[in-house]
Amino acid sequence: MDTHHTLVINCGSSSLKFAVIQPSSGHCIVSGLAERLGSEQASLTIKQADQKHTEALSDGSHKGAVSAVLNALEQANLLSSLSGVGHRVVHGGEQFSDSILVTPNTLKELQNLSHLAPLHNPVNLMGIEAIMELMPDMPQVAVFDTAFHQTLPASAYLYGLPYEYYEQHGVRRYGFHGSSFRFVSQKAIEVLGKKPEDTHLLVAHLGNGCSACAIKSGKSVDTSMGLTPLEGLIMGTRSGDIDPGILPYLSQRLGLSLDEILEKLNKASGLLGLSGKTNDMREIQQLASEGDERATLALEVFAFKIARYLGALAVSLPSIDALIFTGGIGENDRLTRSLVIEHLSILGFELDGQLNSQNGNEQGRITTDSSTLALVIPTNEELMIALDTDRLIN
């Protein structure tokens, strides 16, 4: 019996998610979340089976959170079964088109990419550095959000900017959510019973962060996010696409600095900005059902922009075998799916209301038999990271 496990770590600016997964079965043994890191209220919540408990962290740093996770795993007799640690790293630049084993040399390369994702990569690397210090002999793997999109053609990844900006500074579209797109596209290919090279998909990953992707012959050929995760679809608190001229306009009219405007675009826009009340889709729909006009507007704009992007991404494909909905909203929100599908009738989509209400049939289908196929497929980025880690260390 296979008893080795992989620890998956995802470090955010003030949080750390973890999961212990058995790669051979895909079973998650234990998971948890460290929150409010960097403050005196830092805590760690651990879930195992049907039990959950939360403890305060005396050391609220990222290293302190990693140490607390390892202590908890040791108490659960899981530490000795770990064969490797996989880390989500947001940006791999053009250097990395696949996950990599972490060595002192590759760690330096990753540190040199921090300028591409200054809000994400440095904290992602904190987890790697903590494991290096606390468990120096433990193999580690970096799994990049951007790697799956390194198959984009130049026509899809270049901006209409002076070419030297790309040559000298790496200014191009990279795309994100790569682990999710890779996982659900593989599952979709299994459902369709086709070969990857014969399969062409549209995928909408919808959660607090949202992006869409065109997958041709099993490879990403276009996606909505760009140099940063701010480009593309409207999200929970991110604006998505805007006219760049808005930045100097807001600066002049409101006296805001560039940093203040970027703060607004990243943390006070999207569903939160449009509704004026919340970035939680469930709360927005409740407000809309009670007649809140701003909440209704947020829903309509959100769904329209998703459909518009999917329509644009479709031009990268020779045909559409299926549209995949995934992510927290994509998997669970029947209203958003129905609004998006309604806008996509020009591509042959026709919703089956009954199937959509139950989040799809056994295969995930939510469209009628005569329609272009749309599926709901749950994503599992942690499992994808665990599988990559197991592949590279074994």
C-alpha positions in Angstrom: 0.0 0.0 0.0 1.3 3.5 -1.0 1.7 5.5 2.2 3.8 8.4 1.0 2.2 11.9 1.1 2.9 15.3 -0.4 2.6 18.6 1.5 1.1 21.4 -0.6 1.7 25.0 0.5 0.2 28.1 -0.9 1.5 31.3 0.8 -0.5 34.5 0.4 0.4 38.0 1.7 -1.2 37.4 5.1 -2.2 33.7 4.9 -0.9 30.2 4.3 -3.1 27.4 2.9 -1.8 23.8 3.2 -2.9 20.3 2.4 -1.4 16.8 2.8 -2.4 14.7 -0.2 -1.8 11.1 -1.2 -0.8 11.5 -4.9 -1.6 7.9 -5.8 -5.3 8.2 -4.7 -5.8 12.0 -4.7 -7.1 11.7 -1.2 -6.6 14.8 1.0 -5.6 13.6 4.5 -5.5 16.9 6.3 -5.7 20.6 5.3 -5.7 24.0 6.9 -5.4 27.7 6.8 -3.2 30.1 8.7 -4.8 33.6 8.7 -3.9 37.2 9.7 -0.2 36.5 9.4 2.0 39.4 10.4 -0.5 40.4 13.2 -1.0 39.5 16.8 -4.3 37.8 15.8 -2.5 35.2 13.7 -4.1 31.8 13.9 -4.0 28.3 12.4 -7.1 26.2 11.6 -6.6 22.5 10.8 -9.2 20.2 9.3 -9.0 16.4 9.4 -11.9 14.1 8.6 -14.9 15.7 10.3 -12.9 17.5 12.9 -11.6 21.1 12.9 -9.7 23.1 15.5 -8.1 26.6 15.6 -5.1 27.7 17.6 -3.4 31.0 18.0 0.1 31.4 16.6 2.7 32.8 18.9 4.9 33.5 15.9 2.7 35.0 13.3 5.3 35.1 10.5 5.1 32.9 7.4 8.0 30.8 8.8 6.2 30.6 12.1 3.1 29.3 10.3 5.1 26.7 8.4 6.7 25.6 11.7 3.2 25.3 13.3 2.0 23.2 10.3 4.9 20.8 10.6 4.4 20.5 14.3 0.7 19.6 13.8 1.7 17.0 11.1 4.2 15.5 13.5 1.5 15.2 16.2 -0.7 13.5 13.6 2.1 11.0 12.7 2.2 12.4 9.2 5.5 14.2 9.1 7.6 11.0 8.5 5.4 10.0 5.6 6.1 13.2 3.6 8.1 12.5 0.4 8.1 16.1 -0.8 6.6 19.6 -0.6 5.0 21.4 -3.5 4.5 25.1 -3.6 2.3 27.3 -5.6 4.4 30.1 -7.2 2.4 32.7 -9.1 4.9 33.8 -11.7 7.4 31.8 -13.6 8.1 34.3 -16.3 9.4 32.9 -19.6 12.0 30.8 -17.9 9.7 28.1 -16.7 7.2 26.2 -18.9 6.9 23.4 -16.4 7.1 22.8 -12.6 10.7 22.5 -11.3 12.7 20.9 -8.5 13.9 23.6 -6.1 17.6 23.9 -5.7 19.8 26.8 -4.5 20.3 27.8 -8.1 16.6 27.6 -9.1 15.7 29.5 -6.0 18.0 32.4 -7.1 16.2 32.3 -10.5 12.9 32.5 -8.8 14.0 35.4 -6.6 15.1 37.3 -9.8 11.5 37.0 -11.1 10.0 38.8 -8.1 9.7 42.1 -10.0 7.1 40.4 -12.3 4.8 39.7 -9.4 5.9 41.8 -6.4 2.7 41.2 -4.5 2.8 37.4 -4.9 6.2 35.8 -5.6 8.2 37.1 -2.6 5.6 35.6 -0.2 5.3 32.4 -2.3 9.1 32.0 -1.8 8.8 32.5 2.0 7.2 29.0 2.2 10.1 27.5 0.2 12.7 29.2 2.3 11.0 28.1 5.5 11.0 24.5 4.5 14.6 24.7 3.4 15.5 26.0 6.9 13.3 23.7 8.9 13.6 20.5 6.8 16.8 21.0 4.7 16.7 17.5 3.2 13.1 17.6 2.1 12.7 17.7 -1.7 10.6 20.7 -2.9 8.9 21.6 -6.1 7.7 24.9 -7.5 4.5 24.8 -9.5 3.8 28.0 -11.5 0.4 29.6 -12.3 2.0 30.9 -15.5 3.7 27.7 -16.9 0.6 26.2 -18.6 0.3 29.4 -20.7 3.9 29.3 -22.1 2.4 27.7 -25.3 0.6 31.0 -26.2 1.7 32.3 -29.6 3.2 35.7 -29.9 0.0 37.0 -31.5 -1.7 36.3 -28.2 0.9 37.3 -25.7 2.3 40.5 -27.1 0.9 43.9 -26.2 0.8 46.8 -28.7 3.7 48.5 -27.0 7.3 49.3 -28.1 8.8 45.9 -28.7 11.9 46.7 -26.6 9.6 46.7 -23.5 9.1 43.0 -24.1 12.7 42.3 -25.1 14.3 44.2 -22.3 11.7 44.0 -19.5 9.5 41.0 -20.2 6.3 43.0 -20.6 3.9 40.5 -22.2 0.8 38.6 -21.3 1.6 35.5 -19.1 -1.8 34.3 -17.8 -2.5 32.6 -14.5 -4.6 29.9 -12.9 -2.5 27.5 -15.0 -2.8 24.6 -12.5 -6.6 24.9 -12.6 -6.8 25.0 -16.4 -4.5 22.1 -16.7 -6.5 20.0 -14.2 -10.0 20.6 -15.6 -8.9 20.3 -19.2 -7.4 16.9 -18.5 -10.7 15.9 -16.8 -12.7 17.2 -19.7 -10.7 15.2 -22.2 -11.4 12.1 -20.1 -15.2 12.9 -20.1 -15.2 13.5 -23.8 -13.2 10.3 -24.5 -11.0 12.1 -27.0 -7.3 12.4 -27.5 -5.7 15.7 -26.2 -4.5 16.6 -29.7 -8.1 16.4 -31.0 -9.7 18.4 -28.2 -10.5 22.1 -28.2 -11.9 23.8 -25.1 -13.0 27.1 -23.6 -12.6 27.2 -19.8 -13.9 29.8 -17.4 -12.3 29.7 -13.9 -14.6 31.8 -11.8 -14.0 32.6 -8.1 -12.9 35.6 -6.2 -10.2 35.7 -8.9 -11.5 35.0 -12.5 -9.9 34.1 -15.8 -10.8 32.3 -19.0 -8.7 30.3 -21.4 -8.8 28.8 -24.9 -7.2 25.3 -25.0 -6.4 24.0 -28.5 -5.2 20.4 -28.8 -4.7 20.3 -25.1 -2.5 23.4 -25.0 -3.3 27.0 -23.9 -3.4 29.3 -26.9 -5.0 32.4 -25.3 -6.1 33.6 -21.9 -7.6 36.6 -20.2 -5.1 37.5 -17.6 -1.9 39.4 -18.6 1.4 40.5 -17.2 -0.4 40.5 -13.8 -3.7 38.9 -12.5 -5.4 42.3 -12.8 -6.1 42.0 -16.6 -9.2 40.3 -18.0 -12.5 39.5 -16.4 -14.2 41.4 -13.6 -13.4 39.6 -10.3 -14.3 39.9 -6.7 -12.3 43.0 -6.0 -10.2 43.4 -9.2 -11.4 45.6 -12.0 -10.3 43.5 -14.9 -9.8 45.3 -18.3 -9.9 49.0 -18.2 -8.9 51.9 -20.5 -5.3 52.7 -19.4 -6.3 56.4 -19.8 -8.4 56.0 -16.7 -5.2 56.0 -14.5 -4.1 59.6 -15.3 -7.7 60.7 -15.4 -8.3 59.5 -11.8 -5.0 60.9 -10.7 -5.8 64.4 -12.0 -9.5 64.4 -10.9 -9.1 62.8 -7.5 -5.4 63.6 -6.7 -4.6 59.9 -6.3 -1.1 58.5 -6.6 -0.4 55.5 -8.9 -0.1 53.2 -5.9 -3.4 54.5 -4.6 -5.1 53.9 -7.9 -3.6 50.4 -8.2 -4.9 49.7 -4.7 -8.4 50.6 -5.8 -8.2 48.5 -8.9 -7.0 45.5 -7.0 -8.9 45.7 -3.8 -11.9 48.0 -4.2 -13.2 47.3 -7.7 -14.9 44.3 -9.4 -18.0 43.0 -7.8 -17.3 45.0 -4.7 -16.9 48.2 -6.5 -19.9 47.7 -8.7 -22.3 46.6 -5.9 -20.8 49.0 -3.4 -21.4 46.4 -0.7 -19.7 43.1 -1.1 -17.5 40.9 -3.3 -19.3 37.7 -2.2 -21.4 36.4 -5.1 -23.9 34.8 -2.7 -24.5 38.1 -0.9 -24.8 40.0 -4.2 -27.5 37.6 -5.5 -29.4 37.9 -2.2 -29.3 41.7 -2.5 -30.4 41.5 -6.1 -33.3 39.3 -5.2 -34.4 42.0 -2.7 -34.4 44.6 -5.4 -30.9 46.2 -5.0 -30.2 47.8 -8.3 -26.5 48.0 -7.9 -26.2 44.3 -7.0 -28.3 43.4 -10.1 -26.1 45.6 -12.2 -23.0 43.9 -10.8 -24.4 40.5 -11.8 -25.2 41.6 -15.3 -21.9 43.3 -16.0 -20.0 40.3 -14.5 -21.7 37.7 -16.7 -21.6 39.8 -19.8 -17.8 40.4 -19.6 -17.3 36.6 -19.1 -19.4 35.9 -22.2 -17.7 38.6 -24.2 -14.2 37.2 -23.3 -15.2 33.6 -24.1 -16.5 34.8 -27.5 -13.2 36.5 -28.1 -11.2 33.4 -27.0 -13.2 31.2 -29.4 -11.4 32.7 -32.4 -8.3 30.9 -31.3 -10.0 27.5 -31.7 -10.9 25.5 -34.9 -14.0 24.2 -33.1 -15.5 24.1 -29.6 -15.7 20.6 -28.0 -16.9 22.0 -24.7 -17.1 25.1 -22.5 -16.0 24.3 -18.9 -17.1 26.2 -15.8 -14.9 25.7 -12.8 -13.8 27.6 -9.6 -16.1 28.4 -6.6 -18.6 30.4 -8.7 -18.2 28.4 -11.8 -18.9 25.1 -10.0 -21.7 26.2 -7.7 -23.5 29.3 -9.1 -26.3 28.3 -11.4 -27.4 31.9 -12.0 -24.0 33.1 -13.3 -23.8 30.1 -15.6 -27.2 30.7 -17.0 -26.5 34.4 -17.6 -23.3 33.6 -19.4 -24.8 30.8 -21.5 -27.7 33.1 -22.5 -25.1 35.5 -24.0 -23.4 32.7 -25.9 -26.3 31.5 -28.0 -24.4 32.7 -31.1 -21.9 29.9 -30.4 -24.6 27.2 -30.3 -25.0 27.0 -26.5 -28.5 26.2 -25.1 -28.9 25.7 -21.3 -30.7 22.8 -19.8 -32.3 24.4 -16.8 -32.8 21.2 -14.9 -29.2 20.0 -15.3 -27.9 23.5 -14.5 -29.9 23.6 -11.3 -28.1 20.5 -10.1 -24.7 21.7 -11.2 -24.6 19.2 -14.1 -25.3 15.5 -14.6 -22.8 12.7 -13.8 -20.5 14.0 -16.6 -21.1 17.6 -15.6 -23.3 18.6 -18.6 -25.6 21.6 -18.2 -26.6 22.1 -21.9 -29.3 20.4 -24.0 -28.4 17.4 -26.2 -28.6 19.5 -29.4 -26.5 22.3 -28.0 -22.7 23.0 -28.0 -21.6 21.2 -24.9 -21.0 23.0 -21.6 -19.7 21.2 -18.5 -19.2 21.9 -14.8 -15.9 20.3 -13.7 -14.6 20.9 -10.1 -11.0 22.1 -10.1 -8.4 20.8 -7.7 -5.2 22.9 -7.9 -3.8 21.3 -4.7 -4.0 17.8 -6.3 -2.3 19.1 -9.5 0.5 20.5 -7.4 0.8 17.3 -5.5 0.9 15.2 -8.7 3.6 17.5 -10.2 5.6 17.3 -7.0 5.4 13.5 -6.9 6.3 13.3 -10.6 9.4 15.4 -10.2 10.8 13.9 -7.0 10.1 10.2 -7.9 
